[in-house]
Amino acid sequence: MADSTGREAVAAVWRIESARIVGALARYTGDFALAEDLAQEALAEALVNWPRDGVPRNPAGWLLTVGRRRAIDAFRRRAALDDRYSALARDLGEGGVAAGGPPAESTSAQTPWDPDQVDDDVLALIFIACHPVLSREARIALTLRVVGGLASDEIAKAFLAPTATVQARITRAKKTLAAARVPFAVPSAQERNERLGSVLSVIYVIFTEGSSATSGEDLIRFDLAGEAQRLARVLARLMPAEPEVHGLLALLELTAARFPARADFDGQPILLEHQNRRRWDRAAIRRGRAALDRATRVGRGLGTYGLQAAIAECHAVAASVDTTDWDRIVLLYEALGRLAPSPVVDLNRAVAVSMAQGPSAALRIVDELKTSAALANSHLLPSVRGELLTRLGRSGEARAELELAIRLCGNERERALLAKKLTKLVV
């Protein structure tokens, strides 16, 4: 029982505090890769000691202290007895802390990190993990590891990749950052503006995979979507003057608000028109609308994430599909298409047009997308086209499109929904 309680405590503290611990260690050592390794070593030590000796009074401080002791050991091994080592040893205090033991009483008055630096540490971590020198896959893996506190096997499970592949990505990412001599520091205002898009994109990709799993048995991966929401909230708190940060947070909150009604008790998808809107998370809707309001107030017009959030708000405030302001949604998609042209945006606009103007007008838009390379292997285009053809009574053509969509769809729940639509067709 004690063993289970200790491990649960380690997992809880790590998920909450890992970013601040890694950030503090990176600031102390000046070495991001070393800091992440030190934090992992402290975590491993906690998994051994806490179940045996009990959870310390200051769990996060315990982990940081052990990490700093390991940093001193590393500097000793490197024979780097320089000012950096001396400063670390001095901060630790006379005698230090026995590995695996609670913090010494003599250090009880000290804080485990400078409270004035905590936000900067986490912000620096986010921007380093999403640095443009890294590949898209590496950014995602590193963000989930060092900012989200997820283990390699959790990340691997989330993206259906082998654990060894994820570990290799993280290792290569850290080596790449070291080779590029990326400093552990919050980027300048200009650099933040240049790299913010990368940060927001990583968080958005994580949420998108969680909210609509591209493969596997689950329609929604709640842990992954929830982690993206948490990262967006952290970023909004650290960068309150950035409108797109609030826009992204609004989009995630408003989209996640519909999660409780998107599947039945067996996990089967429920289409928007059949969802019980009383099951939507009203608190999440309020948070999303508040974030969208902040994005509007601090910006000069909504950006790409803000526009998507505004579309999500139209759904959130409507009592039904029929009473949804589809004309406004069409206009918002048109604005989004001008700001961030994309075949996916055009496909979503077509869906909105079908609700506002009818399936014939929408089909013309969809047919123009048939040559799009971005949608060539996606089930989305034939899914939408099959739905429009069904509404137009062209059942034979609709059947062919739905059969194609089923072949291309990687998610088992979505395939089942498409198959259900197919069986209802009357040819």
C-alpha positions in Angstrom: 0.0 0.0 0.0 2.8 2.4 1.0 4.6 1.4 -2.2 1.6 2.3 -4.4 1.0 5.6 -2.5 4.6 6.6 -2.9 4.6 5.9 -6.6 1.3 7.8 -7.1 2.8 10.8 -5.2 5.9 10.7 -7.5 3.7 10.7 -10.6 1.5 13.5 -9.3 4.4 15.8 -8.3 6.3 15.1 -11.5 3.4 15.9 -13.7 2.8 19.2 -11.9 6.3 20.4 -11.2 8.6 18.8 -13.8 8.8 21.8 -16.0 9.8 24.1 -13.2 12.3 21.6 -11.9 13.9 21.1 -15.3 13.8 24.9 -15.8 15.5 25.6 -12.5 18.2 23.0 -13.1 18.8 24.4 -16.6 19.2 27.9 -15.2 21.6 26.6 -12.5 23.7 24.5 -14.8 23.4 26.5 -18.0 23.0 23.2 -19.8 19.5 22.2 -21.0 20.3 18.6 -22.0 22.1 18.0 -18.7 19.2 19.6 -16.7 16.7 17.2 -18.3 18.9 14.2 -17.5 19.4 15.4 -13.9 15.7 15.8 -13.5 15.1 12.2 -14.8 17.8 10.9 -12.4 16.0 12.6 -9.5 12.7 11.2 -10.6 14.2 7.7 -10.7 15.6 8.2 -7.2 12.2 9.3 -5.9 10.6 6.2 -7.3 13.0 4.1 -5.2 13.0 6.2 -2.0 9.5 7.7 -1.6 7.6 4.3 -1.5 10.2 3.1 1.1 10.8 6.2 3.3 7.6 8.2 2.7 6.8 11.3 0.8 9.0 14.2 1.9 7.5 17.4 3.3 8.6 19.4 0.2 8.4 16.9 -2.7 9.4 19.4 -5.4 12.2 20.8 -3.3 13.4 17.2 -2.7 13.6 16.5 -6.4 15.3 19.8 -7.1 17.9 19.2 -4.3 18.7 15.7 -5.6 19.0 17.1 -9.1 21.4 19.8 -7.9 23.5 17.2 -6.0 23.7 15.1 -9.2 24.8 18.3 -11.0 27.6 18.7 -8.6 28.6 15.1 -9.0 28.6 15.6 -12.8 30.8 18.7 -12.5 33.2 16.8 -10.2 33.4 14.0 -12.7 34.3 16.5 -15.4 36.8 18.0 -13.0 35.0 21.3 -13.6 35.7 22.8 -10.2 34.9 26.3 -11.4 32.7 29.1 -10.2 29.6 27.3 -11.3 30.4 24.3 -9.1 31.2 26.5 -6.2 28.0 28.4 -6.5 25.9 25.2 -6.6 27.7 23.8 -3.6 27.3 27.0 -1.7 23.5 27.1 -2.5 23.2 23.5 -1.3 24.4 24.4 2.1 26.9 22.8 4.5 26.7 19.1 4.4 24.0 19.1 1.7 21.2 16.6 1.7 21.7 12.8 1.8 20.5 11.3 -1.4 17.0 10.0 -0.8 16.5 11.9 2.5 14.4 15.0 3.3 15.9 18.5 3.0 18.0 19.5 5.9 16.5 21.8 8.5 19.2 24.4 7.9 17.8 24.9 4.3 14.2 25.0 5.3 14.0 28.8 4.9 15.3 28.6 1.4 13.0 28.3 -1.6 13.8 25.5 -4.0 14.0 28.1 -6.8 13.9 31.8 -7.2 10.1 32.6 -7.3 10.8 35.6 -9.5 12.4 33.3 -12.1 9.9 30.5 -12.2 7.8 31.9 -15.0 10.8 32.8 -17.1 12.2 29.2 -16.6 9.0 27.6 -17.9 8.7 30.0 -20.7 12.3 29.4 -21.7 11.6 25.6 -21.6 8.6 26.0 -23.9 10.6 28.0 -26.5 13.6 25.7 -26.4 11.4 22.6 -26.8 9.8 24.2 -29.8 13.0 25.7 -31.3 12.9 25.9 -35.1 16.2 23.9 -35.5 14.2 20.8 -34.4 11.9 18.8 -36.6 8.2 18.9 -36.1 8.2 15.4 -34.5 11.1 16.3 -32.3 9.4 19.5 -31.1 6.3 17.5 -30.1 8.2 14.8 -28.3 10.5 17.2 -26.4 7.6 19.5 -25.4 5.6 16.6 -24.0 8.7 15.3 -22.2 10.2 18.4 -20.6 7.2 20.7 -20.4 4.4 18.2 -20.0 6.3 15.7 -17.9 5.2 12.7 -19.9 7.4 9.6 -20.0 8.7 8.3 -23.3 6.3 5.3 -23.3 3.4 7.7 -22.7 4.4 9.8 -25.7 4.9 6.7 -27.8 1.5 5.4 -26.9 -0.2 8.8 -27.6 1.3 8.9 -31.2 1.4 5.2 -31.8 5.1 5.2 -32.2 7.7 2.7 -30.8 9.1 3.9 -27.4 12.6 3.5 -28.8 11.7 5.9 -31.7 10.5 8.5 -29.2 13.5 8.2 -27.1 15.8 8.5 -30.1 13.9 11.7 -31.2 14.3 13.2 -27.7 18.0 12.3 -27.6 18.6 13.7 -31.1 16.7 16.9 -30.2 18.9 17.5 -27.2 22.0 16.9 -29.2 20.8 19.2 -31.9 20.1 22.0 -29.4 23.5 21.5 -27.9 25.2 21.6 -31.3 23.3 24.8 -32.2 24.4 26.2 -28.9 20.8 27.2 -28.0 21.1 29.1 -24.7 18.7 28.5 -21.8 17.0 31.8 -21.8 13.7 33.4 -22.7 14.2 34.7 -26.2 14.1 38.4 -27.0 10.8 40.0 -27.8 11.7 39.8 -31.5 12.7 36.1 -31.3 9.6 35.3 -29.3 7.4 36.8 -32.0 9.3 34.8 -34.7 9.1 31.5 -32.8 5.7 31.9 -31.2 4.0 30.4 -34.2 6.1 27.2 -33.8 5.1 26.9 -30.1 1.4 27.4 -30.8 1.6 24.9 -33.7 3.1 22.2 -31.5 0.4 22.7 -28.8 -2.3 22.7 -31.5 -1.0 19.5 -33.1 -0.9 17.8 -29.7 -4.5 18.8 -29.0 -5.7 17.9 -32.5 -4.3 14.4 -32.2 -6.0 14.1 -28.8 -9.4 15.5 -29.9 -9.6 13.5 -33.1 -7.3 10.5 -33.0 -6.0 9.7 -36.4 -5.7 6.0 -35.6 -6.4 3.4 -33.0 -9.5 2.4 -31.1 -10.3 5.6 -29.2 -12.1 8.5 -30.8 -10.7 11.0 -28.2 -7.4 10.7 -26.4 -8.3 12.7 -23.3 -4.9 12.7 -21.7 -3.2 14.1 -24.8 -5.9 16.8 -25.4 -5.9 17.7 -21.7 -2.1 18.1 -21.7 -2.4 20.5 -24.7 -5.0 22.5 -22.8 -2.7 22.7 -19.8 0.2 23.9 -21.9 -2.0 26.5 -23.5 -3.1 27.8 -20.1 0.5 28.0 -18.9 1.5 29.9 -22.0 -1.5 32.3 -21.7 -0.4 33.0 -18.1 3.2 33.6 -19.1 2.4 35.7 -22.2 -0.8 37.6 -21.4 -0.2 40.3 -24.0 -0.2 37.8 -27.0 -3.6 37.6 -28.6 -3.0 34.4 -30.5 -2.0 32.6 -27.3 -5.5 33.5 -25.9 -7.0 32.6 -29.3 -5.5 29.1 -29.1 -6.6 28.6 -25.5 -10.1 29.7 -26.5 -10.2 27.2 -29.4 -9.0 24.3 -27.2 -11.5 25.1 -24.4 -14.4 25.5 -26.7 -13.6 22.4 -28.6 -13.0 20.3 -25.5 -16.3 21.5 -24.1 -18.1 19.2 -26.6 -16.1 16.1 -25.6 -18.7 14.7 -23.1 -21.3 14.5 -25.9 -19.1 13.3 -28.8 -19.4 9.6 -28.0 -21.9 7.3 -26.5 -21.2 5.0 -23.5 -19.7 2.4 -25.9 -17.3 4.9 -27.3 -19.1 5.2 -30.6 -19.0 8.7 -32.3 -22.1 10.9 -32.1 -22.5 13.5 -34.9 -22.9 17.1 -34.0 -26.6 17.2 -35.0 -27.4 14.3 -32.6 -25.3 15.4 -29.6 -27.1 16.1 -26.3 -25.9 19.7 -25.8 -26.9 19.6 -22.2 -23.8 17.4 -21.7 -21.5 20.0 -23.1 -19.1 21.4 -20.5 -20.5 24.8 -19.7 -17.6 25.8 -17.5 -15.2 25.1 -20.4 -17.4 27.2 -22.7 -17.3 30.1 -20.3 -13.5 29.8 -20.1 -13.2 29.6 -23.8 -15.4 32.6 -24.4 -13.4 34.6 -21.8 -10.1 33.7 -23.5 -11.6 34.7 -26.9 -12.7 38.0 -25.4 -9.1 38.6 -24.2 -7.7 37.7 -27.6 -10.0 40.3 -29.1 -9.2 43.0 -26.5 -5.3 42.6 -26.6 -5.1 42.2 -30.4 -5.9 44.0 -33.6 -8.3 41.5 -35.0 -8.4 37.8 -34.6 -5.6 35.6 -35.9 -5.9 32.0 -37.2 -6.5 30.4 -33.9 -8.8 33.2 -32.8 -10.9 32.8 -35.9 -11.2 29.1 -35.3 -12.2 29.8 -31.8 -14.9 32.2 -33.0 -16.3 29.4 -35.2 -16.3 27.1 -32.2 -18.1 29.7 -30.2 -20.9 29.9 -32.8 -21.5 26.2 -32.1 -21.1 26.5 -28.4 -23.8 29.2 -28.0 -26.3 27.6 -30.4 -29.2 25.6 -29.0 -29.2 23.3 -32.0 -27.7 22.7 -35.4 -30.7 24.4 -37.1 -30.3 27.6 -35.0 -26.5 27.8 -35.5 -25.4 31.0 -37.2 -24.1 29.2 -40.3 -23.8 32.4 -42.3 -21.4 33.9 -39.7 -19.4 30.6 -39.7 -19.1 30.8 -43.5 -17.7 34.4 -43.2 -15.3 33.3 -40.5 -14.0 30.5 -42.7 -13.6 32.8 -45.6 -11.5 35.1 -43.4 -9.5 32.2 -42.1 -8.9 31.0 -45.7 -7.5 34.4 -46.6 -5.3 34.5 -43.5 -4.1 30.9 -43.7 -5.0 29.3 -47.0 -5.5 25.5 -46.7 -7.5 22.8 -48.4 -8.7 21.7 -45.0 -10.1 25.2 -44.3 -11.8 25.2 -47.7 -13.3 21.7 -46.9 -14.6 23.0 -43.6 -16.0 26.1 -45.3 -17.8 23.8 -47.7 -19.5 22.0 -44.8 -20.7 25.4 -43.5 -21.8 26.4 -46.9 -23.9 23.2 -47.2 -25.7 24.2 -44.0 -26.2 27.9 -45.0 -26.9 27.6 -48.7 -27.5 23.9 -49.4 -25.4 20.9 -50.6 -25.2 21.9 -54.3 -23.2 25.1 -53.5 -21.0 23.1 -51.2 -20.3 20.4 -53.7 -18.9 22.8 -56.2 -16.3 23.8 -53.5 -15.5 20.2 -52.7 -15.1 19.2 -56.3 -12.4 21.9 -56.7 -10.5 20.2 -53.9 -10.3 16.8 -55.6 -6.9 17.5 -57.1 -5.5 18.8 -53.8 -2.3 16.8 -52.8 -2.8 17.7 -49.2 -6.1 15.7 -49.1 -5.1 12.9 -51.5 -4.7 10.3 -48.8 -7.2 11.8 -46.3 -10.6 10.3 -45.6 -12.0 13.8 -45.0 -12.6 14.7 -48.6 -14.6 11.6 -49.6 -16.4 11.7 -46.2 -17.7 15.2 -46.9 -18.4 14.5 -50.6 -20.3 11.3 -49.7 -22.5 13.2 -47.2 -23.2 16.0 -49.8 -24.1 13.4 -52.5 -26.3 11.6 -50.1 -28.3 14.8 -49.3 -28.6 15.4 -53.1 -30.0 11.9 -53.6 -27.1 10.7 -55.7 -26.8 7.5 -53.7 -24.6 5.5 -56.1 -21.9 8.2 -56.2 -22.2 8.6 -52.4 -21.6 4.9 -51.8 -18.4 5.1 -53.8 -17.2 8.1 -51.8 -18.0 6.5 -48.4 -16.3 3.2 -49.4 -13.2 5.2 -50.3 -13.4 7.1 -47.0 -13.6 3.9 -45.0 -10.5 2.6 -46.8 -8.5 5.7 -46.0 -9.7 6.3 -42.4 -7.3 5.1 -39.7 -9.5 5.4 -36.7 -11.7 2.4 -35.9 -14.5 4.4 -34.4 -14.7 6.8 -37.3 -14.7 3.8 -39.7 -17.6 2.3 -37.9 -19.5 5.6 -38.2 -18.8 5.8 -41.9 -19.9 2.1 -42.4 -23.1 2.9 -40.6 -23.8 5.8 -43.0 -23.1 3.4 -45.9 -25.6 0.8 -44.7 -28.3 3.5 -44.6 -27.9 4.4 -48.3 -30.7 3.4 -50.6 -29.3 2.8 -54.1 
